[in-house]
Amino acid sequence: MKFFISVILLFFVSQIEFNAVYGGKKYVSNLSTTCLKCLCHASTQCNMTVSCQKGFCGPLFITKEYWTDAGRPVLENDDPDRTNAFKDCAENYNCATTAVENYMAKYGLDCDNNGVTDCDDYARLHFHGKNKCTSSIENLNYGKRYNSCKPVLTFPRET
C-alpha cells in the first residue's frame, strides 16, 4: 500500500514539474520544430493559405477526426464546440502544430519498427493515422517531400 501511494504521489509531483517546465504543453521526445516543419512541408509544402479540401484542412492537412483525437485544441479564447473551431485551428499553424503534438503524444510509436521513435515514425503516423502507421510513405508524394527535408540524426565523433 505504501508503495502504491508513493507511485501516485510521484506521478502528481512529476506532473506539476512537467507543467511548470513545459507550460502545460505536451512534450514528445524527438518531435522537434524541425520535424514539425518537415511534416508541414510534406503535407502541403507548408502552404499557409490552404483551406479545407475533401476534409483535410490547413498547412498540416489535418482532419476533424485527427483534431478530435488530439483533444480538440483551439485558438485562444475559442470554444471547441463552436462550428468552425476545427477549421480555424487547422488553418492556424500554431494551433495545428499543437494538434499534431497532442496526437503524437497520444499515439506515437515506432511505426517502422527500427527500435527508435523519431520523425520518420511521426511522418508515417501523421499521414496514415493511428491505425496504419506501419504502412510506408516512400512512394507517395508526401513521402518524397518528407524525405527532402527530414531531420538527420548526427552523432558526435569519438576523439
N, C-alpha and C positions, 0 to 999 in steps of 0.2 A: 504494500500500500504506500509506504514511504517513497519507494522508487517511482511509482506512478505519479504521485503528487510532484516529485522533483522534475519529472519529464514534462508535465503540464506547465509547471512554473517556468522551466527553461524555455518552452515554446513561447509563452507570453512575453517573457523578457526579451527573447531574440526578436519577436515581432515588433516590440516597442523600439528596440535598437534599429531594426530594419527600417521602420517608418521614419525614425529620426535621421538616419543616414541617407536614405533614398527618397525622402519626402513622400512616403506612402506609395510611390510608383513601384511597379514590379521590376525586379532585377532578373534578367535572364543572361546567364553567362554565355559568352560567345555571340550574343546578339548586339553587335556594335552599331554605331551610327553609320559606319561604312557598309555594313551588311544591310541595314535598313534602306540606305540609299540605293544599293545594288538591287534589292527586291523591288524597289520603286522603278528603277531603270528597266528591269526585266519585265515588269508588269505593263508599263505604258511609256517607256523611255522617260519616265518621271514627268509626264506632261501634266502640269498643274491645272490645265483648263479642261481636262477630261471630265465629262459629266457621267451620267448613268447610261450604260449600253447593255441591253439584254440582262439586266440585273446586277451587273458589275459596275461599281462606281469609284470615281476618284483616281488619283495618280497611282494608288496601290491596288486598284481594281478589286475592291472587296465586295462581298455580297452581304445582304442583310442577315443571312444565317451566320456567316463568319463574324459579323459585328455583334450579333446576339450571343454567340458562343464566347466572344471576347468581353462580355459583361456590359454591352451597350454603352460604351463611353460616348460622351457628348461634349460639345463646345461649352465653354464656361457659361454658367447660369442657364443652361438649356435643360430640357426635360426629355429623357429618353422615350417617353410615351408620346411626345409631340410628333405629328405626322411626318415631318421632314427631318427629324433629328438624325436618323441614319444617313440620309443623303448628305446633309450638311457636314456631318462628321467625316464621312468618306471623302468628301471633296476638299477637306482641310488637311494638309499634310501632317501637322502636329497631332491632330485628333486621330487620323488614320493610323499613324505610327503607334499611338497608344493602343489602338485596337490590335495591331499586329503584335506588339509586345505582350499584351494580355493573352492573346491566342497562343503565342509561342510558350508563355509561362504555363498555360493550362495543358497544352497538347504536345509540346516539344519532346522529341525523342530522336534516337539515332536511326533516321529513316533509311540511310544507305548501309546500315549495319557494318560500319568500319570501326566501331569502338569509340567514336567521338561524336558528340552532338555539337555541330557547328553550323555555319551559314549555309553550307551545302544542304544540310538537313532542313533548315528553316526555309530554304528556297523551294524544296520539294513540298514541304508542309503547306507553305503559303499557296502554291499553285494547285496541288491536288486535294488539300484539305486533310482533316484529321483521320479519315478512314482509308486514304490511299497514298500516304506519303512514301511508301516503299516503291511506288511507280517512278520510272525515270522521267527526267525532263530534257535529256540530252538532245533529242531530235526535234524538239519543239522550238518555235521562235523565242518563246520565253526562256528556254534553256540556253539558247545561243546568246541572247542578250545577257543572261545571268553570267555565263562563262566569260563574257568580255569584261566584266567588272568585279567578279567575285574576289573577296579578300583572300590573300595568300598568307599562310602561316609561315613565319620565318623564325628560325631558332638561332640563338646566339652561337657563334663559332667557339669551339673549345680552343683554349690557348695553351 
